[in-house]
């Protein structure tokens, strides 16, 4: 049985490719700037509120001024109060003049249950 001179290189190449894929998929990108501010809003909103899924930017454009708050359809919740609370949290985190949309998640199309333009 004759071995090719390239067959010796096959195993190291496979190991290097696997290592590169492992490193590329295990490295997490830090959340900074606007991402960090929105994450803080999510953290505060979810405290003692199981019906809030989280706060996200409605669009992915740089410098977006819209916040979408995704919620579970729950009876007896004042959605306008949640939008007001989101405005206060946004201002505390340095996000001014935001447009807040409280959206019921799990419906198609999504149902906006409250809107608020923050001062």
TAHU-V480767 format. One record per backbone hydrogen bond with DSSP energy under -0.5 kcal/mol. CO is the residue of the C=O (numbers start at 1). NH is the residue of the N-H. Records with the same first field share a line. If there is no record, write none. Layout:
CO = NH, NH
//
This chain:
4 = 7
6 = 9, 10
7 = 11
8 = 12
9 = 13
10 = 14
11 = 15
12 = 16
13 = 17
14 = 18
15 = 19
16 = 20
17 = 21
18 = 22
19 = 23
20 = 24
21 = 25
22 = 26
23 = 27
30 = 32
32 = 35
33 = 37
34 = 38
35 = 39
36 = 40
37 = 41
38 = 42
39 = 43
40 = 44
41 = 45
42 = 46
43 = 47
44 = 47
46 = 49
49 = 52
51 = 53, 72
54 = 70
56 = 68
61 = 64
65 = 99
66 = 58
67 = 69, 101
68 = 56, 70
69 = 103
70 = 53, 54
71 = 105
72 = 74
74 = 77
77 = 79
78 = 82
79 = 83
80 = 84
81 = 85
82 = 86
83 = 87
84 = 88
85 = 89
86 = 90
87 = 91
88 = 92
89 = 93
90 = 95
91 = 94
94 = 96
98 = 100, 118
99 = 67
100 = 116
101 = 69, 103
102 = 113, 114
103 = 71, 105
104 = 107, 111
110 = 112
111 = 104, 113
114 = 102
116 = 100, 118
//
